[in-house]
Amino acid sequence: MSTDAPNSLGTYLRDRRTRLDPATFGLSGSRRRTPGLRREEVASRANISPTWYTWLEQGRGGAPSADVLDRIAKGLMLTEPEREHIYMLGLGRLPEARYQPVDGITPRLQRVLDGMVLSPAIIKTAMWDVVGWNRAAAVLLTDYSKLPREGRNILRLMFGSDHVRARNADFDSIARFVVGAFRADVARAGASTSAEVIKLVMELSRLSPEFEALWQDN
């Protein structure tokens, strides 16, 4: 087990456990000598042996597996940064990236975009769905507010529109770059084999023989 200090993983797990309110999980808070959940309650929520969980808090039993850490993260209701932290403490590395769909952006981030009055700016997901844009982008690029949600995808717009092709003199080079960048983005997000990516790739391949050839060309 990789640690920054003696039993740092156990110390962190114990701290997270004592911060949880038993009432949140329908458990009685009376007759408890210490705050938070008991070890066996966390073990039950994580679907692991109470003995194994106790050993982890005590710094015994060796390094946990990634699956065990994921179960504990779920049992302790850890945030994604907290999950990454227990991976660093327990395994000395970050967890493998896993894809998390994004539906929109925060009002604070939208204000940042709106503050860029003279610069067209958009925010896209790993799937290349545009989820945020400013007025300059709507004027010079595309007014995404007039498109249905599924239509706010850069790849669908690029490979499904003759108008977009006509606006780009070197379309072939741009298309190759875009497909390569899309492949890198979904790989970085841990989404290469996700159902969402597979569905989008199949749709684009039916829509555009050029996309299909570039995707298969890898």
Secondary structure, DSSP 8 states (H G I E B T S, - for coil): ---SSTTHHHHHHHHHHHTS-GGGGT---TT-SSSS--HHHHHHHHTS-HHHHHHHHHT-SS---HHHHHHHHHHTT--HHHHHHHHHHHHSS-------------HHHHHHHHH-TTS--EEE-TT-BEEEE-HHHHHHT--GGGS-GGG-BHHHHHHS-HHHHHH-TTHHHHHHHHHHHHHHHHHHTT-TTSHHHHHHHHHHHHH-HHHHHHHHH-
